[in-house]
Amino acid sequence: DDASQQAPSAWDSLKEGCYQLPVPRADVLFLSTWEEVMACQEQVLQPGQAVGIDMEWRPSFSTIEAKPRVSVVQLAIWGRVFLLDMFRLLQQGEQEVQASLCGFFQSLLGNPAILKLGKWVPW
């Protein structure tokens, strides 16, 4: 049977209730400069692209502290994962960099030709 001899697809690898994409470590990129983000956006902002999005925050257990800021933004496309170090990117302090970063996220989230994937977690 031809179907039984085919290599398993990413959709066949269900682990802990989630589908796992086989991404080599070399294709998981940690971005901490605007130049690195610009290279990422060329790959992510493609019409028809499917982009997995997740974010991580520094935990805050105080009601006195200001709202916690996103620490890491994870963007995944087929075969590549980008981890954006938001703390480092926003620390660069240049208004042009911050405005460009904002523009990147607006382009990604506002483009109906790009499929955005994520998981909503009810609190």
N, C-alpha and C positions, 0 to 999 in steps of 0.2 A: 504494500500500500504506500503510495507516494506521500500521502499526508503524514504518516507516521515517521518517515525518514527525513522530513524537513527540520531545519534547525529551529529550536524554540524561539518564539518572538518575545519581545519585551512584555507583551500582554499576557504571556503564559506564566510569568514569574510573579505570582501573587504572594506577597510576604507581609504578614501582620496586617492583613486587610487592605493593603495598598499595592498598586502596581509599581514595580521597580524597573527603572530604565538602566540598562547596562552602560554606565559612563566610566571610562578609564580615569584614574586619578589625574593624569596629565591634562584632562579636559575639564577639570574643576578649577576654575580660575578665581583667585582672590584679588579684587580690584580696590585700590586705595588712592588712585590718582585720576584726575579728570581725563587724561590722555588714555588711560586704560578703559574708562567708561565709554569714551568716544568709539573705541574699537568694538566694544560690546554692543553699543547701540546700532552699529552698522549691521550686525547679525540679528539682533532682536527685532528691530523695527522693519521687518519685511512683511509685505502683504501676504496673507495666508499662513503666517507663522503661528504656531501654538506655543504659548509661553506659560510655564508654571511659575507662580509667584507665591513667595512666603516671606515673612518678616519675623525678626526676633527682637525682643526688647530686653533691656536690663531689668531684672525684677525690682519692684518697688513695693515695700510693705508699709509705707507711711502715707497717711492722708495729708500730711503737711507738704510733702515734696510736690514740685510742679509735675505736670504730666510727663510720664517717661517718654523718651525719644526712641525711635527705631535705631537699633544698633547695627543690624545686618539685614540687607535685602537680598533674597535669593531669587535669581531668575534662571529658569532652566528651559532650554530649547533642545530639540532632538540632538543628542550626542555631546552636549556641552552645558555646563552649569557655571553661572557667574555669581560670586558672593561679593556684594558691594559693602565695603566697610564704611557705613554712613558716618560714624563718629570721625574717622580720619578724613573723609571727603568734605564734610562740613567744617572741619577744623582748619581747612586750608584758608578759610576766611575771605577769599576773594569773592566779591559779589557776582562777578561774571560766572565763576564756577558754580556758585549756588544757584544762580538763575538758569544756567545751562542744565544742571541736574534736575531742577524743577521742570524745565522744558522737556527733558528726556522722559520723565514719568508722565507728564501730560500727554505727550505723543503716544506713549505706550498704552496708557489707560483709556485715552480718548479715541483711539483708532478702532473703528468697528471691523476693519479687515484683519485685525490680529486677535486670535482667540486667546483669552486669558483664562488660566486654570488655577484654582486654589481651593482651599478648604475653609469653610466657615465653621467657626467653633462657637457654639452658644455659651454664654457665660451664665 
